[in-house]
Amino acid sequence: MPPPKRRKSIENGNDPFRGLGKLPPDMLEAMLSDRIGWYAVHVNANDVATSGARPCWFQACILLPQSRARRSDADAIFTQIHEACLCLGVSIVGGHTEATHGLNHAVVAGSTVGEVETAFLWT
């Protein structure tokens, strides 16, 4: 069985880029690092870049443990995401945050969309 396609061509006017690179979200757990937001951005951007695209847009779903969710934890993750995106020239385009029952630690699921030059498109 062939692997699933990971990119599709789209038309984008006369712009030199005409494709989107999109990969499934990467799951990163806070128990692995106190820099979960930073890693969420960089791991996703790396996945897009190694597929031949330039990372452009990022969104994250941030889940905090309901039993001990604090605003300061959410603020720290948001700050890490913001700073990592600034460093890479990636825009934050959406996301979701909630306190979730049954978690022992924060979880960030991120997704990055990128642009790819026409010559490097997979169809």
C-alpha positions in Angstrom: 0.0 0.0 0.0 1.5 3.4 -0.9 2.1 6.0 1.8 -0.6 8.7 2.0 0.0 12.0 0.2 1.3 14.6 2.5 0.9 17.7 0.2 -1.4 18.8 -2.5 -0.9 21.4 -5.1 -3.1 24.5 -5.0 -3.3 27.5 -7.3 -2.2 30.8 -5.7 -2.3 33.4 -8.5 1.1 34.5 -9.8 2.9 34.0 -6.4 6.1 32.0 -6.7 4.7 29.6 -4.1 1.7 27.5 -4.9 1.5 24.7 -2.4 0.8 23.9 1.2 2.8 21.6 3.4 0.7 20.1 6.2 1.6 17.3 8.5 -0.4 15.6 11.3 -0.1 17.2 14.7 2.8 16.3 16.9 2.0 15.5 20.5 4.4 16.8 23.1 3.9 16.2 26.8 4.9 18.7 29.5 6.5 15.9 31.6 9.2 15.7 28.9 10.1 19.3 29.1 9.3 22.6 30.7 9.7 24.1 27.2 6.7 22.3 25.7 5.5 25.4 23.7 8.9 25.9 22.2 9.2 22.2 21.2 5.7 22.2 19.7 6.6 24.9 17.3 10.1 23.7 16.4 9.1 20.0 15.9 6.2 20.9 13.7 8.3 23.5 11.7 11.1 20.9 11.3 8.6 18.3 9.9 7.4 20.8 7.3 10.9 22.0 6.4 12.3 18.5 6.0 9.4 17.8 3.6 10.6 20.6 1.4 8.3 23.4 2.5 8.8 26.7 4.3 6.9 26.7 7.6 4.5 29.7 7.6 1.5 29.1 9.9 1.1 27.4 13.3 -1.8 26.5 15.5 -1.9 24.6 18.7 -4.4 22.8 21.0 -3.2 23.2 24.6 -4.7 20.9 27.1 -4.1 21.6 30.8 -4.9 19.2 33.7 -8.3 20.3 35.1 -7.3 19.4 38.7 -4.4 22.0 38.7 -4.7 24.2 35.7 -3.3 27.7 36.4 -3.3 30.7 34.2 0.5 31.1 34.7 1.0 27.7 33.1 -1.0 28.7 30.1 0.8 32.0 29.9 4.2 30.3 30.0 3.2 28.0 27.1 1.7 30.8 25.1 4.9 32.9 25.6 7.1 29.9 24.4 4.9 29.4 21.3 5.0 33.2 20.5 8.8 33.5 20.9 9.5 30.4 18.9 7.2 31.5 16.1 8.9 35.0 16.1 12.3 33.3 15.8 11.2 31.2 12.8 9.1 33.8 11.0 5.9 31.7 11.5 2.5 33.2 12.2 0.1 31.9 14.8 -3.2 31.5 13.1 -5.4 29.7 15.6 -5.7 27.2 18.3 -7.6 26.1 21.4 -7.0 25.9 25.1 -8.9 24.1 27.8 -8.7 22.5 31.2 -9.2 18.8 30.6 -10.3 16.1 33.1 -8.0 13.1 33.4 -4.7 14.6 32.5 -1.7 14.6 34.8 0.3 17.1 32.8 -0.1 19.6 29.9 -0.4 18.4 26.4 0.2 20.5 23.2 -0.9 19.2 19.8 0.5 21.5 17.1 0.1 21.7 13.4 2.1 23.8 10.9 1.2 24.7 7.4 3.9 25.7 5.0 4.5 26.9 1.4 6.6 25.1 -1.1 8.0 26.2 -4.5 6.2 24.7 -7.5 9.2 22.8 -8.5 9.2 20.8 -5.3 5.5 20.0 -5.1 4.3 16.4 -4.7 1.1 15.6 -6.4 
